[in-house]
Amino acid sequence: MTALDLSGTYPAMTTPFDGDGRIDHDQLAADARRLADHVDGLVPVGSTGESATLSHDEHVAVVETVVDVVDVPVVAGTGSNNTREALELSRRAADAGADALLLISPYYNRPEPDGMLEHYRTVADAVDLPQIVYNVPGRTGRNVAVDTVVELAEHRNVRGYKAASGDLGRVSEVVERTRDETFAVLAGDDALAVPICSVGGCGTISVSANVEPARTTAMVDAALDGDYERARNLHHRLGPLFRALFAESNPIPVKEAMAIRGYGPARLRSPLSRADEATRDRLREVLADLDGADQPETTR
């Protein structure tokens, strides 16, 4: 298994599209290079990357493009509610050069704990890469039970947990019960990155880092260094952005924010649609305020 430090800041990348709805690989490569200068790794083709609208070949092509242009670790989203599909995507992402995998828990069919364990173990047994269990009940309709996460953490290839339930107590229990394992607990909610680091988490898979990579990284680094005054200041500085980026379904607002910053058009695949004017106005206001402030230094 690849030795990989999963701590720090990992942007959950968007997938850019051209005017014909095809993946814009030139813009994708530019986004990856821009972000890699400030962060610890990249996460393409997760929920923020509109993976549910991509074919398997498109999915793998995105991973290949990102892997080809950066030297930071690449954590590929490969989850599915179909275990065979998750296994196929995971194998293909590994062949494409991914350093680790992020697997959302099965959505819609809402498996019981035994089924959840079997799903993750099937992939972990077959693909020799570090794998992150992704708990986001707002999208899947089911929490991954803490007992299930703790049991999975004993597997040599299950090396992390992305926490996007909004439940800090649940995250704290996962940290507490996996301290004897080599296991990374990562925030999946930007607004909870600092609190999660404060209870023993080790970083974030972040939406805001797509538009504010330096500030997001500085915030997380400060928290991991125990400098909570600086971490809190950056958390509150970014707070309006955190809220604006989730005013509508992700990744609608973050693509709009990237367009405002000049990182390509805010094109999405159906059934997602453009942000409404109120969201766009709010994003312009928030980003203008951030543009008027000094950028923190990063050592990446």
RAZI-V708438 format. One record per residue. RES is the residue in one small letter. SS is DSSP state (@ for helix, = for strand, . for the rest). PSI is psi in whole degrees, -180 to 180 (999 if undefined). BURIAL is I if it has 9 or more other ideal C-beta (glycine too) atoms within 8 Angstrom, else O. Layout:
res;ss;psi;burial
RES;SS;PSI;BURIAL
RES;SS;PSI;BURIAL
//
This chain:
res;ss;psi;burial
m;.;140;O
t;.;131;O
a;.;124;O
l;.;129;I
d;.;112;O
l;.;14;I
s;.;158;O
g;=;-150;I
t;=;124;I
y;=;104;I
p;=;134;I
a;=;100;I
m;.;149;I
t;.;164;I
t;.;113;I
p;.;147;I
f;=;150;I
d;.;-176;I
g;.;-17;O
d;.;7;O
g;.;7;O
r;.;158;O
i;=;131;I
d;.;93;I
h;@;-28;O
d;@;-45;O
q;@;-39;I
l;@;-46;I
a;@;-40;I
a;@;-42;I
d;@;-44;I
a;@;-44;I
r;@;-44;I
r;@;-46;I
l;@;-37;I
a;@;-22;I
d;.;-16;O
h;.;-11;I
v;.;177;I
d;.;-18;I
g;=;174;I
l;=;147;I
v;=;91;I
p;.;163;I
v;.;40;I
g;.;-159;I
s;.;-41;I
t;.;-26;I
g;.;12;I
e;.;40;I
s;@;-28;I
a;@;-18;O
t;@;1;O
l;.;142;I
s;.;166;O
h;@;-41;I
d;@;-41;O
e;@;-43;I
h;@;-51;I
v;@;-37;I
a;@;-37;I
v;@;-47;I
v;@;-44;I
e;@;-44;I
t;@;-45;I
v;@;-45;I
v;@;-38;I
d;@;-23;O
v;@;-3;O
v;.;160;I
d;.;-4;O
v;.;161;I
p;=;143;I
v;=;120;I
v;=;108;I
a;=;132;I
g;=;126;I
t;.;20;I
g;.;161;I
s;.;163;I
n;.;4;O
n;.;113;O
t;@;-40;I
r;@;-39;O
e;@;-43;I
a;@;-39;I
l;@;-43;I
e;@;-47;I
l;@;-39;I
s;@;-43;I
r;@;-43;I
r;@;-37;I
a;@;-39;I
a;@;-44;I
d;@;-29;O
a;.;-8;I
g;.;8;I
a;.;146;I
d;.;-23;I
a;=;171;I
l;=;145;I
l;=;120;I
l;=;107;I
i;=;146;I
s;.;153;I
p;.;127;I
y;.;159;I
y;.;-54;O
n;.;-11;O
r;.;68;O
p;.;155;I
e;.;169;O
p;@;-40;I
d;@;-41;O
g;@;-37;I
m;@;-45;I
l;@;-46;I
e;@;-41;I
h;@;-55;I
y;@;-38;I
r;@;-35;I
t;@;-45;I
v;@;-43;I
a;@;-35;I
d;@;-31;O
a;@;-24;O
v;.;118;I
d;.;66;O
l;.;154;I
p;=;138;I
q;=;143;I
i;=;126;I
v;=;127;I
y;=;113;I
n;=;109;I
v;.;78;I
p;@;-23;I
g;@;-24;O
r;@;-29;O
t;@;-22;I
g;.;6;O
r;.;130;I
n;.;142;O
v;.;119;I
a;.;145;O
v;@;-43;I
d;@;-38;O
t;@;-45;I
v;@;-44;I
v;@;-41;I
e;@;-41;O
l;@;-32;I
a;.;-17;I
e;.;-16;O
h;.;136;I
r;.;-24;O
n;.;-10;I
v;=;103;I
r;=;4;I
g;=;172;I
y;=;120;I
k;=;118;I
a;=;109;I
a;.;39;I
s;.;-16;I
g;.;7;O
d;.;97;O
l;@;-32;I
g;@;-41;O
r;@;-44;I
v;@;-44;I
s;@;-39;I
e;@;-39;I
v;@;-45;I
v;@;-49;I
e;@;-42;O
r;@;-2;O
t;.;16;I
r;.;-23;O
d;.;-1;O
e;.;160;O
t;.;92;O
f;.;124;I
a;=;125;I
v;=;118;I
l;=;139;I
a;=;139;I
g;.;0;I
d;.;120;I
d;@;-41;I
a;@;-14;O
l;@;8;I
a;@;-47;I
v;@;-49;I
p;@;-39;O
i;@;-40;I
c;@;-34;I
s;@;-24;I
v;.;11;I
g;.;1;I
g;.;167;I
c;.;17;I
g;=;-158;I
t;=;146;I
i;=;109;I
s;=;140;I
v;.;-44;I
s;@;-27;I
a;@;-16;I
n;@;-32;I
v;.;-23;I
e;.;63;I
p;@;-40;I
a;@;-46;I
r;@;-42;I
t;@;-44;I
t;@;-43;I
a;@;-40;I
m;@;-49;I
v;@;-43;I
d;@;-42;I
a;@;-43;I
a;@;-43;I
l;@;-26;I
d;.;-3;O
g;.;10;O
d;.;78;O
y;@;-20;I
e;@;-48;O
r;@;-42;I
a;@;-44;I
r;@;-42;I
n;@;-44;O
l;@;-37;I
h;@;-48;I
h;@;-31;O
r;@;-37;I
l;@;-9;I
g;@;-47;I
p;@;-35;O
l;@;-44;I
f;@;-46;I
r;@;-41;I
a;@;-34;I
l;.;-12;I
f;.;24;I
a;.;-26;I
e;.;175;I
s;.;131;O
n;.;134;I
p;.;28;I
i;@;-55;I
p;@;-36;I
v;@;-34;I
k;@;-36;I
e;@;-43;I
a;@;-40;I
m;@;-38;I
a;@;-42;I
i;@;-37;I
r;.;-6;O
g;.;22;O
y;.;41;I
g;.;164;I
p;.;156;O
a;.;60;I
r;.;137;I
l;.;163;I
r;.;141;O
s;.;139;O
p;.;7;O
l;.;151;I
s;.;166;O
r;.;152;O
a;.;149;I
d;.;169;O
e;@;-35;O
a;@;-41;O
t;@;-43;I
r;@;-42;I
d;@;-43;O
r;@;-41;I
l;@;-42;I
r;@;-42;I
e;@;-47;O
v;@;-45;I
l;@;-36;I
a;@;-39;O
d;@;-42;I
l;@;-37;I
d;@;-24;O
g;.;0;O
a;.;158;O
d;.;142;O
q;.;136;O
p;.;153;O
e;.;144;O
t;.;156;I
t;.;16;O
r;.;999;O
//
